[in-house]
Amino acid sequence: MDKTARRYTALPAALLVLGLGVMAATAAFAGWLEHGTAIFLSLAESGMAWCF
């Protein structure tokens, strides 16, 4: 019975961490879509665009 209780407490924690990760990735992608051109142009001006 102890294993079952531990499994049901770990599952919500894992889902919470997964959800936060998906939200962070979505925010990063939205930021890249919004500011990607400016980021690339600033890297190109400094000569670092070839590193990516």
C-alpha distances in whole Angstrom, upper triangle without the diagonal:
4,5,5,6,9,10,11,13,15,16,18,19,20,22,24,25,26,28,30,31,32,34,36,37,38,40,41,43,44,46,47,49,50,52,52,55,56,54,55,59,58,57,60,62,61,61,57,56,57,54,51
4,5,5,6,9,10,11,12,15,17,17,18,21,22,23,24,26,28,29,31,32,34,35,37,38,39,41,43,44,45,47,49,50,50,53,54,52,53,57,56,54,58,60,58,58,55,54,54,51,49
4,6,5,6,9,10,11,12,15,16,16,18,20,21,22,24,26,27,28,30,31,32,34,36,37,38,40,42,43,45,46,47,47,51,52,49,51,54,54,52,55,57,56,56,52,51,51,48,46
4,5,5,6,9,10,11,13,15,15,17,19,20,21,23,25,26,27,29,31,32,33,35,36,38,39,41,42,44,45,47,47,50,51,49,50,54,53,52,55,57,56,56,52,52,52,49,47
4,5,5,6,9,10,12,13,15,16,18,19,21,22,24,25,27,28,30,31,32,34,36,37,38,40,41,43,44,46,46,50,50,48,50,53,53,51,54,57,55,56,52,51,52,49,46
4,5,5,6,9,11,11,12,15,16,17,18,20,22,23,24,26,27,29,30,32,33,35,36,38,39,41,42,43,43,47,48,45,47,50,50,48,52,54,52,52,49,48,49,46,43
4,5,5,6,9,10,10,12,14,15,16,18,20,21,22,24,26,27,28,30,31,33,34,36,37,39,41,42,42,45,46,44,45,49,48,47,50,52,51,51,47,47,47,44,42
4,6,5,7,9,10,11,13,15,16,17,19,21,22,23,25,26,28,29,31,32,33,35,37,38,40,41,41,45,46,44,45,49,48,47,50,53,52,52,48,47,48,45,42
4,6,6,7,9,11,11,13,15,16,17,19,21,22,23,25,26,28,29,31,32,34,35,37,38,40,40,44,44,42,44,47,47,46,49,51,50,50,46,46,46,44,41
4,6,5,6,9,10,11,12,14,15,17,18,20,21,23,24,26,27,29,30,32,33,35,36,37,37,41,42,39,41,45,44,43,46,48,47,47,43,43,43,40,38
4,5,5,6,9,10,10,12,14,15,16,18,20,21,22,24,26,27,28,30,31,33,34,36,36,40,41,38,40,43,43,42,45,47,46,46,43,42,42,40,37
4,5,5,6,9,10,10,12,14,15,16,18,20,21,22,24,26,27,28,30,31,33,34,35,38,39,37,39,42,42,41,44,46,45,46,42,41,42,40,37
4,5,5,6,9,10,11,12,14,15,17,18,20,21,23,24,26,27,29,30,32,33,33,37,37,35,37,40,40,39,42,44,43,43,40,39,40,37,35
4,5,5,6,9,10,11,12,14,15,16,18,20,21,22,24,26,27,29,30,31,31,35,36,33,35,39,38,37,40,42,41,41,38,37,38,35,32
4,5,5,6,9,10,10,12,14,15,16,18,20,21,22,24,26,27,28,30,30,34,35,33,34,38,38,37,40,42,41,41,38,37,38,35,32
4,5,5,6,9,10,11,12,14,15,17,18,20,21,23,24,26,27,28,29,33,33,31,33,37,36,35,38,41,40,40,37,36,37,35,32
4,5,5,6,9,10,11,12,14,15,16,18,20,21,23,24,26,27,27,31,31,29,31,34,34,33,36,38,37,37,34,33,34,31,29
4,5,5,6,9,10,11,12,14,15,16,18,20,21,23,24,26,25,29,30,28,30,33,33,32,35,37,36,36,33,32,33,30,27
4,5,5,6,9,10,11,12,14,15,16,18,20,21,22,24,25,28,29,27,29,32,32,32,35,37,36,37,33,32,33,31,28
4,5,5,6,9,10,11,12,14,15,16,18,20,21,22,23,27,27,25,27,30,30,29,32,35,34,34,31,30,32,29,26
4,5,5,6,9,10,11,12,14,15,16,18,20,21,21,25,25,23,25,28,28,27,30,32,32,32,28,27,29,26,23
4,5,5,6,9,10,10,12,14,15,16,18,20,20,23,25,23,24,28,28,27,30,32,32,32,29,27,29,27,23
4,5,5,6,9,10,10,12,14,15,16,18,19,22,23,22,24,27,27,27,29,31,31,32,29,27,29,27,24
4,5,5,6,9,10,11,12,14,15,16,17,21,21,19,21,24,24,23,26,29,28,29,26,24,26,24,21
4,5,5,6,9,10,10,12,14,15,15,19,20,18,19,23,23,22,25,27,27,27,24,22,24,22,19
4,5,5,6,9,10,11,12,14,14,18,19,18,20,23,23,23,25,28,28,28,25,23,25,24,21
4,5,5,6,9,10,10,12,13,17,17,16,18,21,21,21,24,26,26,27,24,23,25,23,20
4,5,5,6,9,10,10,11,14,15,13,15,18,18,18,21,23,23,23,21,19,21,20,17
4,5,5,6,9,10,9,13,15,13,15,18,18,18,20,23,23,24,21,19,21,20,16
4,5,5,6,9,9,13,14,13,15,18,19,19,21,23,24,25,23,20,23,22,19
4,5,5,6,7,11,11,10,13,15,16,16,19,20,21,22,20,18,21,20,17
4,5,5,5,8,10,8,10,13,14,14,16,18,19,20,17,15,18,17,14
4,6,5,8,10,10,11,14,15,16,17,20,21,22,20,17,20,20,16
4,6,8,9,10,12,13,15,16,18,19,21,22,20,18,21,21,18
4,6,5,6,9,10,11,12,14,16,17,18,17,15,18,18,16
4,6,5,6,9,10,11,12,14,16,16,15,12,15,15,13
4,5,5,6,9,10,10,12,14,15,14,12,15,16,14
4,5,5,6,9,10,11,12,14,13,12,15,16,15
4,6,5,6,9,10,11,12,11,9,13,13,12
4,5,5,6,9,10,10,9,7,10,11,9
4,5,5,6,9,10,10,8,12,13,13
4,5,5,6,9,9,8,12,13,13
4,5,5,6,5,5,9,9,9
4,5,5,6,5,8,10,10
4,6,8,8,11,13,14
4,6,8,10,11,13
4,6,7,9,11
4,5,6,8
4,5,6
4,5
4
